[in-house]
């Protein structure tokens, strides 16, 4: 019966080749075999073995009806097939094949890490808040449905907000749930170096085997491909091969795809063909939650007053928070936990870098002008175009909040505006920050550039 079942499946596969593309057949059905078969009266059930859970899920989700049609078209009216995970074809020698009893044991094979992931980067220890909720939900969706949710998924945001953590959390989740999954995490610099090495050593075939046969490709800092013409071409073909095979690509960048610059239009188009999700800088409540989570990871307990101080002291991303927290915990350890709150504040503040460019009205105007792509003359002029008014109001806001200048002086700097116009501009930016996370992120980015 084993031999008959395999012949039936061979006929079905021949029919499948006529119904789907050659590349789809190679991707999903190549290497499949009949693990067992069972007759129940005039009906025949084929137990078809495939190499991993990813293939099993994709076949069942995408090709269930196609397989049924291929069986009927092959002339096997009373035949059905189920798919199970098995790592090799059963032997056809004198050893009797196992009898199918209705429960098929899935053969567990080793998971494949082509490049190491940080095992500490998981979804369970990723602190979720308003600024990163969309990216988190998209990442978990992708991890549970490779190639079928958002492909590609591109996560973007400023430095230190958790992009790498999310990318690696996807990889770790897949490795823990998908049997024999091939997961590859690299930076764009690593991809570039590998590609250049393959050209130098004439090993392009092995390079492409490595990058184009993985089930999940995670590429960090994709913005560094900008300007690298030949590397972009290679990545374009790698990207296409993976996505057309129904496998998954996840990217991370510091900017939206449209803002990357010196990136070929066809690549930007591919990136925009999936889902883009931004991660903003954490607000005060989220920074507080992150600090508590980091302390719990290290088995440390901090006084609530210290937690609040650190959360208020740091206005950047998670990485900056971790730096302040590490300095503080190190100081407490050196002093056997006997240091006072004021001592700790002084020690940590002393470790913070001094400002390279202390804020001045000219510095603030320079940064705001550059951010909004509006020259200082236009900014101080009479134009009422929406983008120029917005830039002018942001300038007023920073002159007030960063330098504490009097309203009249701010009015003079911004082109002779009266104090009521200045008050309106400052308050409007304040309201937008409270109501709009993206606008808040923009203001925080400008603030960091003012102090850079």
Rosetta blueprint (number, residue, H / E / L):
1 X L
2 X H
3 X H
4 X H
5 X H
6 X H
7 X H
8 X H
9 X H
10 X H
11 X H
12 X H
13 X H
14 X H
15 X H
16 X H
17 X H
18 X H
19 X H
20 X L
21 X L
22 X H
23 X H
24 X H
25 X H
26 X H
27 X H
28 X H
29 X L
30 X L
31 X L
32 X L
33 X E
34 X E
35 X E
36 X E
37 X E
38 X E
39 X E
40 X E
41 X L
42 X L
43 X E
44 X E
45 X E
46 X E
47 X E
48 X E
49 X E
50 X E
51 X L
52 X L
53 X H
54 X H
55 X H
56 X H
57 X H
58 X H
59 X H
60 X H
61 X H
62 X H
63 X L
64 X H
65 X H
66 X H
67 X H
68 X H
69 X H
70 X H
71 X H
72 X H
73 X H
74 X L
75 X L
76 X L
77 X L
78 X L
79 X E
80 X E
81 X E
82 X E
83 X E
84 X E
85 X E
86 X L
87 X L
88 X L
89 X L
90 X L
91 X L
92 X L
93 X L
94 X L
95 X L
96 X L
97 X L
98 X L
99 X L
100 X L
101 X L
102 X L
103 X L
104 X L
105 X L
106 X L
107 X L
108 X L
109 X L
110 X L
111 X L
112 X E
113 X E
114 X L
115 X L
116 X L
117 X L
118 X L
119 X L
120 X L
121 X L
122 X L
123 X L
124 X L
125 X L
126 X L
127 X L
128 X L
129 X L
130 X L
131 X L
132 X L
133 X H
134 X H
135 X H
136 X H
137 X H
138 X H
139 X H
140 X H
141 X H
142 X H
143 X H
144 X H
145 X L
146 X L
147 X L
148 X L
149 X L
150 X L
151 X L
152 X L
153 X E
154 X E
155 X E
156 X E
157 X E
158 X L
159 X L
160 X L
161 X L
162 X L
163 X H
164 X H
165 X H
166 X H
167 X H
168 X H
169 X H
170 X H
171 X H
172 X H
173 X H
174 X H
175 X H
176 X H
177 X H
178 X L
179 X L
180 X L
181 X L
182 X E
183 X E
184 X E
185 X E
186 X E
187 X E
188 X H
189 X H
190 X H
191 X H
192 X H
193 X H
194 X H
195 X H
196 X H
197 X H
198 X H
199 X H
200 X H
201 X H
202 X L
203 X L
204 X H
205 X H
206 X H
207 X H
208 X H
209 X H
210 X H
211 X H
212 X H
213 X L
214 X L
215 X L
216 X E
217 X E
218 X E
219 X E
220 X E
221 X L
222 X H
223 X H
224 X H
225 X H
226 X L
227 X L
228 X L
229 X H
230 X H
231 X H
232 X H
233 X H
234 X H
235 X H
236 X H
237 X H
238 X H
239 X H
240 X H
241 X H
242 X H
243 X H
244 X H
245 X L
246 X L
247 X L
248 X E
249 X E
250 X E
251 X E
252 X E
253 X E
254 X L
255 X L
256 X L
257 X H
258 X H
259 X H
260 X L
261 X L
262 X L
263 X L
264 X L
265 X H
266 X H
267 X H
268 X H
269 X H
270 X H
271 X H
272 X H
273 X L
274 X L
275 X E
276 X E
277 X E
278 X E
279 X E
280 X L
281 X L
282 X L
283 X L
284 X H
285 X H
286 X H
287 X H
288 X H
289 X H
290 X H
291 X H
292 X H
293 X H
294 X H
295 X H
296 X H
297 X H
298 X L
299 X L
300 X L
301 X L
302 X L
303 X L
304 X H
305 X H
306 X H
307 X H
308 X H
309 X H
310 X H
311 X H
312 X H
313 X H
314 X L
315 X L
316 X L
317 X L
318 X H
319 X H
320 X H
321 X H
322 X H
323 X H
324 X H
325 X H
326 X H
327 X H
328 X H
329 X H
330 X H
331 X H
332 X H
333 X H
334 X H
335 X L
336 X L
337 X L
338 X L
339 X L
340 X L
341 X H
342 X H
343 X H
344 X H
345 X H
346 X H
347 X H
348 X H
349 X H
350 X H
351 X H
352 X L
353 X L
354 X L
355 X L
356 X L
357 X L
358 X L
359 X L
360 X L
361 X H
362 X H
363 X H
364 X H
365 X H
366 X H
367 X H
368 X H
369 X H
370 X H
371 X H
372 X H
373 X L
374 X L
375 X L
376 X H
377 X H
378 X H
379 X H
380 X H
381 X L
382 X L
383 X L
384 X L
385 X L
386 X H
387 X H
388 X H
389 X H
390 X H
391 X H
392 X H
393 X H
394 X H
395 X H
396 X H
397 X H
398 X H
399 X H
400 X H
401 X H
402 X L
403 X L
404 X L
405 X L
406 X L
407 X H
408 X H
409 X H
410 X H
411 X H
412 X H
413 X H
414 X L
415 X L
416 X L
417 X L
418 X L
419 X H
420 X H
421 X H
422 X H
423 X H
424 X H
425 X H
426 X H
427 X H
428 X H
429 X H
430 X H
431 X H
432 X H
433 X H
434 X H
435 X H
436 X L
437 X H
438 X H
439 X H
440 X H
441 X H
442 X H
443 X H
444 X H
445 X H
446 X H
447 X H
448 X H
449 X H
450 X H
451 X L
452 X L
